[in-house]
Structures are given as structure tokens and as C-alpha cells.
Amino acid sequence: MNERLTDPNQAIDYIIANSKLYAKARADRIYMEELRKTIKAELCKTALHHGFEAVNAQEREAYSDPNYRAHLLAIKQAVEAEEQLRWMLIAAQARIDVWRSIEASNRVQDKVTM
């Protein structure tokens, strides 16, 4: 069988090596989502100073601002980075689970053939 698929040590090493990257990616994504609220508030405040008195008009101006749209793209990239790492870590855990199943099957097979 393919050594790469059955070596739990490689999968565990991968999880250990990438856990900090995943933590950072998750923190970055959460930070970007929270920062979005601050950016919106600042843009609404700017819209108010430009004569947009109604809250819905302020929000419309904020949502259409290029800075807000650029920030949404940054959130998209942060989510993509986090999700890619998350699924790779899940795949590494699945490899460990497959290895456990193979080893359990081998133990049963050994008992049957003895």
C-alpha cells in the first residue's frame, strides 16, 4: 500500500507543522470580519459629513465605497486561506483514521491466520 497514505507519523507531523498556520489564518479571518464593521462605521460617518443624513443612505454610500469592496475581497482571501488549511488538516486526520482501520484489520487478520 502507498506509504504516504498509511504513515500516521507524516500526517501527525503535517498537523503539528500547520497548526500554527491554521490558527493564524483563523485569527486573520475573524479580525477581517470584525474590522469590516469598523470600516463601515467610518464610511457611514464620512457619508454623514457629506450630507447623507439618513442611515440607509449612509450605509448605501459605505457599501459602495471602493475601500469597503476591497476589504470584502480581503475577507474572501482570508476565508479561502483558512478553509484550505482546515481541510488539509482534516485530510491529515483522515489519513490517521485510515491507518488505524488498516492496523485493526491487520490485527484481526493475524489472529485469524494463526
N, C-alpha and C positions, 0 to 999 in steps of 0.2 A: 504494500500500500504506500501511497505517496507520503514520505516522511514529513513534508511540510503540513499535511493535513492531520497528522497524528501526533506530532510532537507538542505536548502541552506546555513544555518549557518555553518554546518560542512564542506561543500565544500569551503566556503569562508575562514574558519579557516585553512583548508588544504592549500589553495593558499597562504595565508599570511605566514603560518609556513614554506612553502617550497620555497618561492620566493627567499630567500637569498641563499639557496642551489642551486637553478637553476642558479642564477646569477654567483655563484662561479664555477659551472660546466661549464657554457658557457665560462667564463673567462679562466678557465683551458684549455679547448679545443682550444681556439684561441691562447693562449700562446704556447701550444704544437705545433700547426701548424706553428707558426712563428719561434719557436725555431728549428724546423726541418730545416729551411733554414740556420740557423747559424751552426748547426751540419754538414750539407752537405758542407758548405763553409770550415769549419775547416778540415773535412776529405779530401776534394779536395786539400787543402793546404798541408796536410800531404802527400798525394799521389804525389804531385809535388816534395816535398823534397825527395821522394823515387824514383825519376826518371821518373815518369809518366808526360811527358811534354804536351801531347795533352789533351785538355779539356775533350773530350769524355772518355778518359782513366781515367782521374781523377774522373769524375762522376761515371764511372763503379766501380772504387775502393770504392768510397764513398757509393754508393747504396748497395754494397755487404758487407760493414763493419758490424760486429755484433752490434756495438753501434747504427748505423743508423736503423737497423732492430728492435732493442729493442725499439728505440724511436717510430717507427711506431706502435708497439704494444701498447705503452703508449697512442698514439693518438687514437687508436681504443678504448681503455678503456675510455678515456675522452669523446669521441663522444657517446659511449654507455651510460655513466652516464648522460650526458646532455640530450640525447634523451629520456631516461626513465623518467627523471624528467619533461621534456617538455610535454610528452604525459600524464603523470599523472595530470599535471596542466590543460591540455586541457580537460581531462575527468572530472575534478572537475568543470570546466566552463560549460561543457555539462550538468552536474547534475543541476547546477543553471538554465540553459536554460530549462531543462525538468520541473523543479519545476515551473518556470514562466508559461510554457504552461499549466501545470496541474491547477495552480491557475486561469489562464484566463478561462480555460474550466469550472472550478467550478463556477466562477462568472457568466458565461453565463448560466450555468445550474440553478443556484439560481434564475436568472431573469426569466427563462422560467417557473420554478415551483412556482413562486409567484403569 
